[in-house]
Amino acid sequence: MTQLESAISRARRTGSARIKTAFLALAVAAVCLSPVSCSRGQSTAAKPPRAVVVAEVTSRDFRVSEDQSARIFPSIEVNLTPKVSGRVSAIRAEVGSRVAKGESLAELERGDYDAQYRQAKAALEGAKASLARTSDSGQEQQVNGARSAADQAQVAYDDAKSLYEKTRRLFDSGAVAKQQLDDIDARYKDASIQLEAAKRELSLVADKAGSQANDIVTGQVDAASAQLDFAKSQLDATVIRSPIAGLVSYRGIEAGEIVGNTTLAFVVIDDSSVLAEAGLSERQIGRVARDMAVQVLIPALGPTPFEGKVDSVSPAPDPRGQLYSVRVRIQNPKGSIKGGMIAKLKLPLEARPGAVVAPEKALFSESGSDYAFVAAKKPNGSYKAEKRELRLGESDGESVEILEGLSPGELVVVSGKELIADGDPLGPSK
């Protein structure tokens, strides 16, 4: 076995999917495989081997990915403006402060709002008192009047009934004329009608008179109650509170300053997780789904990518750029990822099992074609550089899918290819 074969064999035993073997130039005498050739003086004409580094072409499952530029945003960003106007009496939080949900960020002077609250509270108490009086006396007066009229109608009915019965007995005995009985009967029937009408009126008054009065005063109570609620909300709004737990990223007010509901007072962000947003083309968007795992590289934080998941996929493109918005959520427990940072999403677009794969750095282009140098073994056991034209598939940034031109197990030059030409001898390291 030659020195070169021994070096490659050792590298293959110690390597895994990718084998790297350093080739160094050997002495001229080391490449003279035949004493006869050396004796004929050919050693002086032999081209010395070139020092290169090679890697093995492999066959494996190849996942096609694509880098996509993105920008980092906080998962939640809340702009806070005062609900009421007034003078700032105290600042409770600064930029960079970590705040809890509901925590006070600033306070406004509350004197005027406190007075309005007390006035509204007094107005409500007065309306409630009026409702109580209306319920107790107004309804009773109306019912008493209707009851008196009904009592009078009852008396008139009883008198008419008694007179009719007496006249009927006299008529039966022949003491009175038929005309007189008819007149008394008509008065009796009219008294009966009047009594029924008085009873109905009493019933209606009892049911409606009090409720109508109550409706008016109850409406006043409701209005006073609403005014009290509004005054209370105005008073509470003099304290500007954070609606979320997070980090204060902006403060735009100072103590003593008069502010209103158009003043941007604070910005609070939830940075426990962040979103990386990118715009994808119609070719890319169909291969991305919610909850898909995505690696996110943030150059400002080093070469190690962060793990994220697709949080949302826009169903329609942006009318201006015709790109589909995709947001990837990244957990940020240490708070190291900041809004505004530039990121790259490695979108896994397709998996190709059993693909022939070679290192990206083994490839080079000439005149629009792609090539690699193969460390080809000659019959005498030595190696030479063989320039091979290739047809390439997709790349993941480190490896390239080889569609034509290379086979698994072949060795390609990954370092030193700029110094060699087709047919140059290659040699092993010592």
ABEGO torsion letter per residue (X at the ends): XBAAAAAAAAAAAABBABBBBBBBBBBAAAABABAAAAAAGAAAABBBBBBBBBBBBBBBBBBBBBBBBBBBBBABBBBBBBABBEBBABBABBBGBBBBBGBBABBBBAAAAAAAAAAAAAAAAAAAAAAAAAAAAAAAAAAAAAAAAAAAAAAAAAAAAAAAAAAAAAAAAGABBAAAAAAAAAAAAAAAAAAAAAAAAAAAAAAAAAAAAAAAAAAAAAAAAAAAAAAAAAAAAABBBBABBEBBABBABBBGBBBBAABBABBBBBAABBBBBBBBBAAAAAABBBGBBBBBBBAAAEABBBBBBBABBBABBBAAAGBBBBBBBBBBAAGABBBGBBBBBBBBABBBBGBBBBBAAABBBBGGBBBBBBBBBBAAGBBBBBBBBBBBBBBAGABBBBABGBBBGBBBBABGAAABBBGBBBBBBX
